[in-house]
Amino acid sequence: MAHDEIRLTLNVWRQKSAGQAGKFESYQVTANTHMSFLEMLDVLNEQLNSQKKDPVAFEHDCREGICGACSLVINGRPHGPMQGTTTCQLHMRHFDDGDTIWIEPYRAKAFPVVKDLVVDRSAFDRIIQAGGYVSVNTGGTPDGNAIPIEQEVAAKGFNAAACIGCGACVAACPNASAMLFTSAKVTHLATMPQGHVEAQQRVLNMVSQMDGEGFGLCSNIGACEAECPKEISIENIAQMNREYIAAVFGSNRQAAK
């Protein structure tokens, strides 16, 4: 065996559909240390195909850490052991010859298993849709200095907008809370001047949709921030709570008139 190859035991969650019971199945695979984690799974599936067995279903798209589709729990951690890294950016050089790796899907009521390692994360899409739209007519590409925005405010909005909706925050949270995801979406829209018009109704709608999807409550453990591949700050949760309280009192004042 070449010095840059490692032999691994993979315990992979196999489940044919959401309505059927699943279980871990064990496989042996030889991987190159230069491979990404998903490329290693490709090798496993080639092996299974050659044996006329059903390949492991897992999600992927860009394989560049942009789309968030490659959401797996690896040895108990969303996206694996590396900080600020998606599964597709995780390389096999971070594992040793002879390692046993446990690979499973996200575990959350709001993320039902579709097959094997694939879960349905459309609940996130519905939360975003509940946020509605920005009514300000932005027209074409405006001049960079046309709308004055303080650098600190712009940085806060852009940092929140870095969320790729992968769901690692939900998988890391013992309550399967979606507060970090939802707060990132609320913050990045509410921070920019164009998002101010619908800000109050947006946060009310998005929080209501989040609760309706069956996500758990936030208990400020901080695991979401620790496991987020884009290192979204839990300060966004505090920001969303402030936006929500202001919106509730604002709507109450309007109703009292």
N, C-alpha and C positions, 0 to 999 in steps of 0.2 A: 504494500500500500504506500502511495506517495506521501511525503511528509506533510503536504498541505491538505490531506484528506482525513476526515474523522468519521468514526463509526458511531452511530447514534441509535438509541431505542426511543421510538416515538409512541407515546400513548395518546391516541387521537380520539376525540369524541365523535362517534358515528350515530346518526339519528336520521331515519328515512324521511320523517315529516314531523310537523308540530304535534300531530295527534298520536304519534307512536313513541314508545319508550326508547331511550338511547342508552349507549354504554361506551366505555373506553375500549378501543381495540389497539393491540400492540403491533408495531412494525419495526423492522430493522432497515436502516438506510445508511448509505455511505455518501457523505457530502464533502464538497470542496469548501475550504474555509473562506474562499473569496466569494462564495455565493451569498445572496440575500436569503432571508428566511423563506420567502415565497418561492424562490428558485429551488430551495431544498424541498419544499412541498411539491413543486413541479416534478422533481426527480422521483419522489415517492409515487406520484400519480402515474408517471411513465412506467414505473415498476408494476403498479397495480394493473394498468392497462395491458401490459405484456402477459400478465397472469390471468387475463379475462375477468378481472374483479372490478367492482364499482369504485371509481376514483373518489378521493375526498373532495367534497364541495367546500370551497372557500371563496371569499370575495376579493377582488382586486380590480384596479383600473389603471391609474396613472403609474403606479409603482415608483413614485417620486416624492411621496410624503405630502401630496397636495390634496387628494380627494377624500381621504379618510375611510375608504372602503375596506381596507385590509385590517379589519378589527378582529383581533384574536386575543384570547387570554393565554399567556405562555408562562408555565410554571407559576400560576396564580397571579400574574401581573398583566394588566391590559397592555398590549403591544410589546411585552417582554421586559427584560431587565434594564435596558438602557434609558436614561433620562432624556426627555425631549425627543423621542424617536418613535416613528410609526413602525408597524410590523414590516413593511416593505423596505424600510431603511435599516432594519436590524440585520447584521451580517453574522455568518456562522463562525467567524473568528472569535466571537465572544463566547463560544461553547468549546468544551474539551472533548477529546476522544473518549468514548465510553459513556458519555452523559446520557441520562434519561430525561426526556423532555415531555411535559404534559401540555397538550394543546386542546383547548375547549372554546366554545362560543361564549359571548357575553351572556350573563345570567340576570335577566330582569323580566318582570311580568310584562312590561311595555315593549320588550324586544323578543317576541316569540321566535323560536327556532324554525327556520324554513327547511333546512337540511344540513346535517353535519355541523359545519362551523359557520354557516350562513344564518343570520338573524334578520328579521324584518324591522328596520329602523325607520319606517315611514312615519312613526309618531313624531319624530323630529321635524319632518316635512310639514306635518299638520300644525305644529307649534309655530313654525315660521309663517305659514299661510294665515294663521290666526292674527299675526301681527299686522296684516293688511298691507297698506302701501304708503308711499310718500307722495302727498298731493302737490308738493312744490314743483313747479315746472322748471326743470333744470336745463331744458333745451339741449343744445350741442355741448361740446367740451368747453367749459368756461375758462377764462383766464385764471391762472393759479392764484392771483391776488384779488380776484373779484369779490370773494367772500372772505373777509378777515376772520381767521380762526387762530386762537392762541396755540402756540406750539405744544404746550402741555395738554390742551384739550384734544388736539389732533392726534397726538401720540396715544392718548387714552382710547380714543375711538378706533384707531388702527390696530392697537394691541388686542382689543376685544374682537375686532373683525377677523383676526387671524384664526379664530375657531373654525375647524374644518368639519365639525359635526360628526366625528367618528364614533362618539359614544363611550369613550374610555372613562369619562367622568362618571357615567352611570354604572359601568362595570366595576369601577373601583369603590364606589360608595356602598357601604353595608345596607343602606336603605334604598339603593337604586334610584337616587335622586337625580333629576335633570336640571337642578338649579344653576350649575355652572354654565351649561350649554345655553339655557334660556336667558340667563343674565348677560352672557356675552352678546347675544343677539339684541337684547333690549338696550344694552349700553352703547353698542356701536351705532345704533340708529338714533338713540336719544341724545347722544353727545354732539352729533353734527347739527348745525342750524337747520338743515333741510328736514330733519326728523322731528323738530319740536312741535309742529302743528298737531300731529297724531299721537304724540308721546304718551299722554295719559290713557287714551283708549287702547293704545297698542299694548302697554304693559298689563292692563287689566285683561285683555283678550288672551295674551300669550300665557300668563300665569294660570288663567282659567283652563285653557286648553292643556297645559302641562299637567294640571291636577286631574283633569278628565281622562288623560291617557293612562293613568295608573302609576305614575312615578312616585317614589317615596318622598318623605320630607327631608329637608337638609338639617343635619345636626352638627354642622361646623367641625367635622372631623378633619377635613383638609386633604383626604386621600384623592379627591378629584383633581385638585391643583397639582399634587405630587405626580400623578400618572398622566396628566394631559400632555400629549406630544407637542403641543404648541405653547405649553406652559402658561395657559390662561390663568390670571390671578383670581383668587376668591374675593378680591376687593370688588369685583363686578357683582357678586351676590349682594354685598352691602349696598352697592349703587342701585341695584334693581329693587331691593327692599325699600329704599328711600323713594324711588320713583313710584312704587306700588302704593305706599302709604299716602303720598301726595295725591295720587290719582283717586284713591278711595275717598279721601276727605274732599277733594275737588268735586267728585261726582255727587257726594252727599250735599255739598253746598248748592250745586246746581239744582238738585231735586227739591231742596227746601225753598227755592225761590218761587 
